[in-house]
Amino acid sequence: MAFQMREPVVCAVYPTCVLICWDPPRPANSPTEVDHTLFWTYEVEWTTSHSPSKERFSGTTKYCHAVIEVFYPNEVINLRIFAHASISVDAFACGSTSCTIDAAETIAMPWLHKQSMECRCIFDGLLFSTNGVQCIEAIPDGSDHMRATISSVCMLESSFACIIVRAIYNDPPLPISSSTVYYFVVCSKILVKQRERMRHSGIVEFLEKEEACAVFCGIGEMGSSAALAAHLFIASVPESITGLRERVFCIAYGSPRRMFFEDSLVLASTLAFSGNFLYYTGLLDAPDPSSGYKTTPPATQEVKGKATSDTALLLNTPLGVRCGLLLDVQEGRHYLRTRCSGVETLCEEECHESLDVSEQLRVLSRLLLTRGDTLLLPVIEAMEHTVEDGIMVCLRITGANLQYRPQICVSSHGGWPTAISVTNMAPRRIDATFSLLEMVSMESATRRKPLQRLQVDFALLTDMGYTSHMNYTIDVPEDIAELLFLENRNKLPYAWIFSKPINLIDSAIVIEPFFTTSVAKEPCRFEPGRQFSTELIEALASISEIAHHFATKKQSVNLLSFVANVAAKVSNSGVSSQAMNPIPIEAPPAREGVFGKILGEYVNNKKRAVSSLLSNLATWKQKLQQGLPWLNDTKYREKLCSLLGVFGRTAPASDVSLVSLEMSLFTHVLRYLRNTCGVSNLQHLRSLHQCMEFEKFYQLVHPLFSVSTPTLENAAILIILESAALWAVCLVFHLRCSYLFTHLIAVTGCAGSGCKTMCNAITRLGLEQDYRLRGSQRVRNVLIRRAAEYELDDLKEILLLGFGVTVIVVGEFADIKGMGYKAIWSSIRRSLRSADRQRIYTFLSKADELVGLCGGNVAAGDVDPVKVLRDTAVTSVCAGSAVGDVPQHLVAVSFAPSVAFLKTSVFVLQSGMSAEDFAARLLTTSLGEVQRVLLRVRKSGYR
């Protein structure tokens, strides 16, 4: 059987090599069909016009393509191909063909032109590829050489996802011949909606309609995909539209070059346009060793003459043009240099190049753009913030060029910079968070009053440059400012609030009885019947009981643990399976809270003493310490530091207060539960025990501790104990805040003097007051209590602790003249310990009954008869009394003036007012005195 071979096809002539392809031989009687049952071997021979002695070169291959290196420009290559195939043992098939190649007639290499290295598309393609779907936002404000919009984000027919950007240039950016350029930025398929696909014919249509050019681009692997996508698109364009093929370009950044033959794919049909493919690299060799770059000649594949030996043909070579930045040491500037791909292999460095995109963008902007030195510098246009969880500032920065690996620091005017955590970034917006804790603590340490606002400076550093924003004001929430201001002032009478937890609990035992007493001896809607602080103490006792239960269980298995660990080491299995997953918490059987029971018995006993309460709770306190032994001494600080380490925090300085450590830890817990675990019902003013059970909390934080807990047999129990410690610390922090931001209004006085009426008036007016702390969601908890005679000792104990209390001592005219009233207010006055948090007010009640002391004459003019009555009542009660027997600032009031009694008064009749109007004005004036007291309570923080 006779076979014929068609003439080889010269796919491309590079300045460095010639790429040829051919078809297998066909039967002579059927030249359109290929016999696929035959396996051909090809011997290729060639000579060149410039080779010495007309030396003949040859090689063999089983493929239908070859690469022939060009050593001299303008040489002519004569080529012959012989094909051999075995039909049977005794029969062979043969075929041959030949051609002549003029190496001077190279394909177009647009990127090799010197002017091409001034093409701004090199910068724009890298900018778009770096920023993806945010590429339009990333265009610098001062960049006026083009306008761009995103046309679509879709999947191409070649199965590559692309962001299609339409850019219009002022002038064609040579070598690109059109002012309208469509960038096909290869991206992740995640960005593409399932049905958004674009066929190659659709691309051809709009490119032809606008006479536009196409630039496929990408970085790294995306750049390799962009090159293949460009080859496939060019191959799909009908040959009749040759002009469009010439307008398709590709720029791949930090990507290995596409090969002539790879993965059984021969890019033969598009090689004539491979000069449109630019591979931007940071590894381009420098021609001058003095530049500091390593000069390494490209690795080539040798082809020896036939006289020496037959060799395999060169079957592969990289395609396209390489381009990179080089530094001219003498001139001190960068410039772009190109190099055409030759007969070489891809080195490992090129295949695994990691391009420093930011550095390349920065240098390219200087080379290719007007005002390029400043074009990519970060710009801050505006800043705004919100405060979450009391101390976490959620900052939003708007501006330009913010996306290049931003690093932000913030510092108060008197402190060290604090790093800010960037949570989200875009070219024109950065979201970041940082804590006010350290800065407010530092500023508060040198102040005489709590901080109201903080002046801070921001510094923003990106890979492109630096900028700052000065004198930014952050309003500090009042509760946080007060808490951090007071935390280190150990000489204050209420310093126990900020001391070790066991001292806090000792004081809580003294305070809680009066909290539990009735309001005016009956329930009141002004506050809940059961106090939050009482719940926290009982929750602490509950978690202590659970911790004690598992601590005892841990001790009982220590010996078994030792044996198990030895066995685990022998079997190379040291990880406890129990520690990897949460285990059921076998909590002790529930029973009535001991603390609440003893407290209730004490409150219901009218013959009581604080010493007896302390004695009755001694056993309860001992069990609390057994379950949580680290509540005292230095162990508590060590425990706090250990728990902070679980969240990746470095060990804090030794002078950081316990409260600051607790607050920081609680904030970390909240953000972990929200952001990692998806718990949505958390709020920093609510205790964890109000949001979830401990078992649920343990399951959520278990992964935190399983990473850091040693792989011991009892690791599961250790994780429970650490979870219990974390839970307890959060309870302790809330207990501190509960006492600091609670103010007590205690009404006391002689029997029948109107204490109940006073309580009702305070309750009614208190509902109208806004006790919300400035800049915070926290509301100061105001408790109204009526202190009976047998409860005065409890009240005095609270005063001695410096707790925030306003005491109102009420008495009638006769009471104040007597010794009982004096004994009450003088003993209370002696118990006052805090001038900024404690006040005592003395009221003369039922002033309407003293109208007879005013006589029958009313002074003319603008004198207020109600004022005359109140002043006369106070003057009369003080008359004849020794200094110190009667309060100096006595206020006469009446909350239920008798209209019938006032109608019989000559004074009222002569005042020109009706009894009803007089009573109404007296009541209004009296309520005004209470409002002044409540106003002072509203400002009862540190002043």
C-alpha angles and dihedrals in degrees: 000000000000121000131198131203125207120226113277117260116237099219097183141348113212124186085248105036148001122239116205136178134187140184123245116260116277129210110270092231093050109031094169095062130072121214102229092186091074123079110209130207117202128208113198122198127182143167130196130217092234100043114115115259090359089280114197120228127197146171142171132233141163092217128087097235140062143181121225119194120231113218100174131035118245094019123144121228121206111202134191127181124199119194124203128184132170115234097174139335093286102025131076134183122218139186138165143189139174143195143176122239125200106207091196091070098075126173119260112283104190094171092056092066112105093230089056090072087067091059111127090207087080089064096038094050091052091046092051093044092050096051102036114186089004092057095112091054088048095061105111116247093236094051104107101158094095146008121224142187134176109251097187147323108232149141115262124223087255088062095250119132113230141182105217111212120188111209127183116200128201088233132008106277099229134257080033105078102205134067090219112071127179113206115205101201109193111225142165117297088232089077093058123084112232099250099039101105131150125202122217090244089061091053091048090051098056094038090054093043093055096030085233133160126236125221118190111200144168144144126253112329089001088057091054089049090049091054093050091045089053092050091049092048093050089049090054094053111098114251088237089070095060092149091063093051089057090053094058114097137172132205116188119186121210090347129133112250119259113253128232088237122024134150092357089303118121112197092209101132094058102038092102087068099040088106085074090065116094121189110198112204142171091213102068110138117244118233093214118064090202090068090075095246122123109250111213122168113234116263111251134192110242122232113194128201121264090244089067103039143310114265137187112270122253101264103176145035137163118263134224136019126306121218133183147155118268128186119231102209095194095052093034096226141102126247136179120252128188133204130186117233114256140183097306144114127249110259121223091249092059093048092052101033116152106201118210093227097184093052092048092049091049094052094040091053089056092048101042109025136066111250086008093155092072102021097097099037113125116258126198111204102166142355132202134169148185128206118231129186090008097281109036113098113205103203128196119194120190123192138092138297092018099137104078102103095297121207117191131193128186128195136177117230092261103035148066122274117270121209117241122218112230109217100175134007138187132166092269103024139047125189114199141161135211137164125252091202101096096039096047091046091051094046093045093053092072100037131094094213135033115279116258101185137006126222110210139174124219127209119195120195124183133169087265100051149293138289137164143205116211136202098013113172124223118184107223114222108251095233093052092045092051094045095050093042093056100038097089100035099103096173094066115108090235095049087118087080088068099036131094114315094248090057089048090054092048090056091043090059089058095046102044098071093063091044088056096050118105125269107245084338092292137071115281128201092217092087138008119277093237118050124235091229091057090053091051093052091050090047089053090051090049095052089045089056092051092047091049090050093055094039088058090047090050092054092051093058099045094104092047089049091056092052091045093050092052090050091047092054091049091051093042090239108116099154117098111224089209092062092055095065133034114263126214112272109235096203120192114266111282117251138165113297108261093209094053092045095052091043092052092050091050095049093050092053113088091194101062144136131196090234090063091052091052090049094050092050096046093096092045091052092048092054089048090057092045091058094041104028093165093068091096139057122355093327090083094059090046090052092050092051091047092052092047088054089061088065091050096258119148119238109283123232117275093244095059108115124243091242092055091050091049093048092049092048094048090050091052090051092051094049092046093051092047102040102032104027099032096233105161106179096072125120126173093232091057122077118238092242088064091056104041146356119264092246090059090048090050092053091051097049095039093097090056094058098035089067095052101033117099114250096252129143090251093045090114091059092046090055091052091051092049091047089051090051091052090049092048094050090055089051091050091051091052091047090056092050091046092060096038094053098040120095123192124212107197118190116197139152144117121332115272094013095119103268091143092051090049091052091051092050092049091048093051094047092041090064088063094053124095107223094175112131117238114272093359140093090226117112118205107244108233115193122194116205133172110219113211120202093264090052097054093093090057089050092051091051089055091049091050089056090057093243117165105267136157110198120199114193112198127195142157124236093269093045093055091049089053131072099249096071092045091052092052101047096038093052090047091048090053090053095056112114107164121057093190098046105030132063136170123207126187120208131192103212132205093030090166089071089061095061089109090068090068095069124214102294125087119193115243125239128043097333112138109232091209090056089048090053094049094045092047091050093052093044092050094050091050095046113111094006122127120242109278096022093093127038114258096223102047117165122203115216142161123198097179107032114187111237091192091055093046092053089065093052118106088202092059092044092052093045091075092237128111117243090247093054092045091051092047092050092046090051092047092050091048092050088049089060089053091048090055089054091049091047089057089048090053088057093041095126123101110306 
